[in-house]
Amino acid sequence: MRTIIKNIDCLVTCRGGSAKTGKGLMDAGIINQGFVVINNEFIEAIGQGEDYKKYLDNDSIVIDGEGKTVTPGLIDSHTHVVYSGSREFELPLKLSKVGYIDILKAGGGILSSVRDTRAASLDKLTKETKKRMDLMLLHGTTTIESKSGYGLNLEDEMKMLQVNKELNSGHPVDIVSTYLGAHAVPEEYKENREAYIKMMIDEIIPRVKKENLAEFVDCFCEEGVFTIEESRRILQSAKEIGFKVKIHADEVVSTGGAELAGELKAFSAEHLVAASEKGMRAMAENNVIAVLLPTTSFYLMLEKFANARRMVELGVPIALATDCNPGTSPTESLQIVMTYACFGLKLLPEEIINAVTINAACAIGRQKEIGSIEINKKADIAVFNAKNLNYLIYHFGVNAVDVVIKNGNIVVKGGVRC
């Protein structure tokens, strides 16, 4: 069966099979008055004007793209979507300028979410996560990376990763799974952090590998969390048994996390609000993708954002993500991230759309399948009620999605789940 999207005012293909850098980020592959032909789950043809008519038959589903912007399905390359509970009680602390790390040291922050997530059954955790993924889909997101990290022990980390596995097979949104046991030191190991690190390296990471529950291993390298030396040990041990690695780096202060990402040739380094010039250069030299999270800077009231413009100048490939989590970025919408990337990171619309599509696909190793509208790629597509790309980012605070297509199937129509 064919699905044809015709008369598209602004078809944004983001064509390309590798991460875009520098001036290449401005090439969004835009076609005015374009069309896309989908055959089963793959893209069969792309073009301009009325050439789509030769693909029409009596069984074709036709979507009119007049007045619409059509993009690849959005890709959220950094989320903590699996969790239980919420942390709205931290708002007065944030407004009183209590720092993120200080809240964590007092037993709040991540540790608060750990208590709620440990207490939740697998079934409860799966249902709560599914609701968030439903919202993501309604906002145009078709693939996510999902990190563990609110279990901080063998049983509950495995429970979180099992949620990833179950929802990846049972929900339209695809999940790429990441183990993040090194998200914080759990309260029971507060006086013996070395024992926790050793347990991760010797027991949990090998178990996750054996049961094939994650593709990546991540570590929160930050002042008051895990040091450079500890992060190196954890991530190097993961690499040695076949994991690809990511790193939460330099979110609040510069500790050398970006430099470590370059040293380890990590797939990505994430946050990077306080990344040094040396660290950014190390990332550029080693093709480490910078996954930037502007809504987190906003929500933490950091009064600064990652230096995206300098990263672009240095040739660092950039992706954007929600950081969806209960404490520092409680949002499921990549659309709002796109607006904050414009006004906070000073990125241009073409750079932004590449950062949530093809570059985000590269950040999770899926660029051969998704991230752009090209022949023979999977038909993951979002249709927005926006007359052009600029308008999509300019008109914020609402959900602009009209239609979402996942693997060739229409899963959202008229902004409603099918």
CORHUTA-V133986 format. One record per backbone hydrogen bond with DSSP energy under -0.5 kcal/mol. CO is the residue of the C=O (numbers start at 1). NH is the residue of the N-H. E is the energy in kcal/mol with one decimal. If there is no record, write none. Layout:
co = <CO & CO>
nh = <NH & NH>
e = <E & E>
//
This chain:
co = <1 & 2 & 3 & 4 & 4 & 5 & 6 & 8 & 8 & 9 & 10 & 10 & 11 & 11 & 13 & 20 & 21 & 22 & 23 & 24 & 26 & 28 & 29 & 31 & 31 & 33 & 34 & 35 & 36 & 36 & 37 & 37 & 38 & 38 & 39 & 41 & 42 & 42 & 43 & 45 & 47 & 48 & 50 & 51 & 52 & 53 & 57 & 60 & 61 & 63 & 63 & 65 & 65 & 68 & 69 & 70 & 71 & 74 & 74 & 75 & 76 & 78 & 79 & 81 & 87 & 88 & 90 & 91 & 92 & 93 & 94 & 97 & 99 & 100 & 101 & 102 & 103 & 104 & 108 & 109 & 109 & 110 & 111 & 112 & 113 & 114 & 115 & 116 & 117 & 121 & 122 & 123 & 124 & 125 & 126 & 127 & 128 & 129 & 130 & 131 & 132 & 133 & 134 & 135 & 136 & 136 & 137 & 140 & 142 & 143 & 144 & 145 & 146 & 153 & 154 & 155 & 156 & 157 & 158 & 159 & 160 & 161 & 162 & 163 & 164 & 165 & 166 & 167 & 174 & 175 & 176 & 177 & 177 & 178 & 178 & 179 & 181 & 181 & 182 & 184 & 186 & 187 & 189 & 192 & 192 & 193 & 194 & 195 & 196 & 197 & 198 & 199 & 199 & 200 & 203 & 204 & 205 & 206 & 207 & 208 & 209 & 215 & 216 & 217 & 218 & 219 & 219 & 220 & 220 & 221 & 222 & 226 & 227 & 228 & 229 & 230 & 231 & 232 & 233 & 234 & 235 & 236 & 237 & 238 & 238 & 239 & 244 & 245 & 245 & 247 & 247 & 248 & 249 & 250 & 253 & 256 & 257 & 258 & 259 & 260 & 261 & 261 & 262 & 267 & 268 & 269 & 270 & 270 & 272 & 272 & 276 & 277 & 278 & 279 & 280 & 281 & 282 & 283 & 284 & 289 & 289 & 290 & 290 & 291 & 292 & 293 & 293 & 294 & 295 & 296 & 297 & 298 & 306 & 307 & 308 & 309 & 310 & 311 & 311 & 312 & 317 & 319 & 320 & 324 & 325 & 326 & 329 & 329 & 332 & 333 & 334 & 335 & 336 & 337 & 338 & 339 & 340 & 340 & 341 & 348 & 349 & 350 & 351 & 352 & 354 & 354 & 354 & 355 & 356 & 357 & 358 & 359 & 360 & 361 & 361 & 362 & 366 & 366 & 369 & 371 & 372 & 374 & 377 & 378 & 379 & 379 & 380 & 381 & 382 & 382 & 383 & 383 & 384 & 384 & 388 & 389 & 390 & 391 & 394 & 398 & 400 & 402 & 402 & 403 & 404 & 404 & 405 & 406 & 409 & 409 & 411 & 412 & 413 & 416>
nh = <40 & 61 & 38 & 6 & 63 & 36 & 65 & 33 & 34 & 33 & 12 & 70 & 13 & 31 & 373 & 318 & 24 & 25 & 26 & 27 & 28 & 14 & 13 & 11 & 34 & 49 & 8 & 47 & 5 & 38 & 44 & 45 & 3 & 40 & 42 & 379 & 39 & 44 & 376 & 37 & 35 & 51 & 53 & 54 & 55 & 56 & 60 & 62 & 4 & 6 & 65 & 9 & 68 & 10 & 384 & 12 & 382 & 142 & 143 & 77 & 145 & 323 & 147 & 83 & 90 & 91 & 94 & 95 & 96 & 98 & 97 & 99 & 103 & 104 & 105 & 106 & 108 & 107 & 111 & 112 & 113 & 114 & 115 & 116 & 117 & 118 & 119 & 120 & 120 & 125 & 126 & 127 & 128 & 129 & 130 & 131 & 132 & 133 & 134 & 135 & 136 & 137 & 138 & 139 & 139 & 141 & 140 & 74 & 174 & 76 & 176 & 79 & 178 & 157 & 158 & 159 & 160 & 161 & 162 & 163 & 164 & 165 & 166 & 167 & 168 & 169 & 170 & 171 & 144 & 177 & 146 & 215 & 216 & 148 & 180 & 218 & 183 & 184 & 220 & 186 & 189 & 190 & 192 & 195 & 196 & 197 & 198 & 199 & 200 & 201 & 202 & 203 & 204 & 205 & 207 & 208 & 209 & 210 & 211 & 213 & 212 & 244 & 179 & 246 & 182 & 221 & 248 & 222 & 226 & 250 & 225 & 222 & 231 & 232 & 233 & 234 & 235 & 236 & 237 & 238 & 239 & 240 & 241 & 241 & 243 & 242 & 217 & 267 & 268 & 249 & 270 & 221 & 272 & 274 & 255 & 260 & 261 & 262 & 263 & 264 & 265 & 266 & 265 & 289 & 247 & 291 & 249 & 272 & 275 & 307 & 280 & 281 & 282 & 283 & 284 & 285 & 286 & 288 & 287 & 269 & 291 & 292 & 319 & 271 & 321 & 296 & 297 & 298 & 299 & 300 & 302 & 301 & 308 & 311 & 312 & 313 & 314 & 315 & 316 & 315 & 290 & 292 & 77 & 80 & 329 & 87 & 325 & 331 & 334 & 337 & 338 & 339 & 340 & 341 & 342 & 343 & 344 & 345 & 347 & 352 & 353 & 354 & 355 & 356 & 357 & 359 & 360 & 320 & 75 & 361 & 362 & 363 & 364 & 364 & 366 & 365 & 369 & 370 & 378 & 358 & 374 & 377 & 43 & 380 & 381 & 408 & 73 & 405 & 71 & 384 & 402 & 403 & 69 & 386 & 392 & 393 & 394 & 395 & 396 & 400 & 385 & 414 & 415 & 383 & 411 & 412 & 381 & 409 & 406 & 411 & 418 & 404 & 416 & 413>
e = <-2.6 & -2.5 & -3.1 & -0.6 & -3.2 & -2.1 & -3.4 & -0.9 & -1.8 & -0.7 & -0.7 & -2.5 & -0.8 & -2.9 & -2.7 & -0.6 & -1.8 & -1.6 & -1.8 & -1.6 & -1.1 & -2.9 & -1.6 & -2.7 & -0.6 & -3.0 & -2.7 & -1.9 & -2.6 & -0.5 & -3.0 & -1.5 & -2.1 & -0.6 & -1.9 & -2.9 & -2.7 & -0.5 & -3.0 & -3.0 & -2.1 & -0.8 & -1.8 & -1.3 & -2.2 & -1.1 & -1.4 & -0.5 & -3.3 & -2.4 & -0.6 & -1.7 & -2.2 & -1.8 & -3.3 & -3.3 & -2.6 & -2.7 & -1.2 & -0.9 & -2.4 & -2.3 & -2.2 & -0.9 & -1.8 & -1.8 & -2.4 & -2.6 & -1.3 & -2.7 & -1.8 & -0.5 & -2.3 & -1.9 & -2.6 & -1.4 & -2.5 & -1.9 & -1.4 & -0.8 & -1.5 & -2.1 & -1.7 & -1.7 & -2.6 & -2.7 & -1.4 & -0.7 & -0.6 & -2.7 & -2.3 & -2.3 & -2.4 & -2.1 & -2.4 & -1.7 & -1.3 & -2.3 & -2.4 & -1.7 & -2.2 & -2.5 & -2.2 & -1.2 & -0.6 & -2.4 & -2.0 & -2.4 & -2.0 & -2.5 & -2.5 & -0.5 & -2.4 & -2.0 & -2.1 & -1.7 & -1.9 & -2.3 & -2.1 & -1.7 & -1.8 & -2.0 & -2.7 & -2.7 & -2.1 & -1.2 & -1.0 & -1.6 & -2.8 & -0.5 & -2.7 & -2.8 & -1.5 & -2.0 & -0.6 & -2.7 & -1.3 & -0.7 & -2.9 & -0.6 & -1.9 & -1.6 & -1.8 & -0.8 & -1.1 & -2.4 & -2.6 & -2.1 & -2.3 & -2.4 & -3.0 & -2.5 & -2.0 & -2.8 & -1.7 & -2.9 & -2.1 & -2.6 & -2.3 & -2.0 & -1.1 & -1.7 & -2.7 & -2.4 & -0.6 & -1.2 & -2.5 & -1.0 & -1.2 & -0.9 & -2.5 & -1.1 & -2.9 & -2.6 & -2.0 & -2.3 & -2.7 & -2.7 & -2.1 & -1.6 & -2.5 & -2.1 & -0.7 & -0.9 & -2.3 & -1.7 & -2.0 & -2.8 & -0.7 & -0.7 & -2.6 & -2.3 & -2.4 & -3.0 & -0.7 & -2.1 & -2.2 & -1.9 & -2.4 & -2.7 & -0.5 & -2.5 & -0.8 & -1.8 & -1.1 & -2.5 & -2.5 & -1.0 & -1.1 & -0.5 & -2.5 & -2.4 & -2.2 & -2.1 & -2.4 & -2.5 & -1.1 & -2.4 & -1.0 & -2.4 & -0.8 & -0.8 & -3.0 & -2.3 & -1.8 & -1.1 & -1.2 & -2.0 & -2.6 & -2.5 & -2.0 & -1.0 & -2.3 & -1.9 & -2.5 & -2.0 & -2.1 & -0.8 & -2.7 & -0.9 & -3.1 & -2.9 & -0.6 & -2.8 & -0.5 & -0.9 & -1.3 & -2.5 & -0.7 & -1.1 & -2.1 & -1.5 & -2.3 & -2.4 & -1.2 & -2.3 & -2.9 & -1.1 & -2.1 & -2.6 & -2.6 & -1.8 & -1.6 & -1.1 & -0.9 & -2.5 & -0.6 & -2.1 & -2.6 & -2.4 & -1.9 & -1.7 & -0.6 & -1.0 & -3.1 & -1.0 & -1.5 & -2.4 & -2.2 & -0.5 & -1.0 & -2.0 & -2.4 & -1.9 & -0.6 & -2.2 & -2.5 & -3.2 & -2.6 & -0.5 & -3.2 & -1.5 & -1.7 & -2.1 & -1.6 & -1.3 & -2.5 & -2.5 & -1.1 & -0.8 & -3.7 & -0.8 & -2.6 & -3.2 & -2.5 & -1.6 & -2.4 & -2.1 & -2.8 & -0.7 & -2.4 & -1.9 & -1.3 & -2.9>
//
